[in-house]
């Protein structure tokens, strides 16, 4: 009687190997659609925006500095931050392009 109960318990714990990995696959799919895919889209949009920068655009950097682009190079952007003061930032530091005339309002 004792042996047959142990054998029955062992049979109940054995599952199809596919069913054992199914929760992991479902978790990965959920992470992909909720986290990875939107992050890749944001990164692509950010890179596209940084490549489209032009002289005269008003921008906000990652540090919160507002400025108007006065000079562009392959990797750097020179911003006029007011009063004739110019600072140099990496293109990657530009977070947002503001509508024209925003700096005059501030």
N, C-alpha and C positions, 0 to 999 in steps of 0.2 A: 504494500500500500504506500509506503514511504517512497519507494523508488518510482512508482508511477506518477506521484505528485511532482517530484523533481523533474521528471522527464516532460511532464505537461507544462511546467513553468518554463523550461528551457525552450520548448517549441513556441510558446507564446511570445518570448522576447525576440525571436528571430524574425527579421523583416526583410522586405525586398531592399537591396542596396540603393536602388534609385529613390525609394521613399526616405531613406536615411539622409540623403544629400539634398532632397527637395527643399527643406527649409533654408539651407544655405544659399541655394540658387535663387529662391524668392527674395531673400534679404539683399543679395547682390543686385538683383534687378530693381528693387525699390530704391536702393542707394544710387544706382546709375541714373534713374529717371528723376529723382528728387534732389540729388546733390551734384553728381558729376556732370551730367549733361547741361544743366543751367549754368554751372560755373564755366564750362568750356564756351558756351555762347557769350557770356559776359566778357570773358577774356578776349574772344574774337572781336567783339564790338569795341572794346577798349583799344585794342591794337589798331583796328581800322580807323578809329577817331584820331589816334596819335599820329598815324601816317598821313591823315588829311589836314593836319595843322597848316595854317597859312599865316603869313605876315599880316598883322593887324587884328588877328583873333584875340578876343578877351578870354582868359582862361583862369582856372583855379588849380593850384598844384595840390599834391598829396598833403603838404604841410598847412594848407589853408591860405596860401599866399595868392592874392589876386593880381593879375597883371596883363598887359597888352604885349603881344609878341612883336618884337622889333627886329629880331634876327633868328634865322633857323639854320641849323646844320644837320648832318646825318644823325648825331646822337644828342645834341644839345639845343636848348631853346633859350634865347635871351629875352627876358621880360622887363618892360618898363613898369615899375611898381608905383610910380607917382613921384612928382618932383624931380624928374630927370634921373632918378636912381634906376640903374639897370642891374639885374641879377641874372646869373646863368643857372639853369636847371637842366637835368637830364630829361629827354622827351618822355621817359617812363613816369616821371613825376607829375605830368599833367593828367589831372583826373577828369576835368569837365571843361567843355567849351561853353562860354556864356553867350547869351544873345548880345548883338551889337548895342552899345550904349549903356550897358549895365554899370560900368565903372563910373560913368558920369552921374548916375543916380545915387551912387553911394557916397 
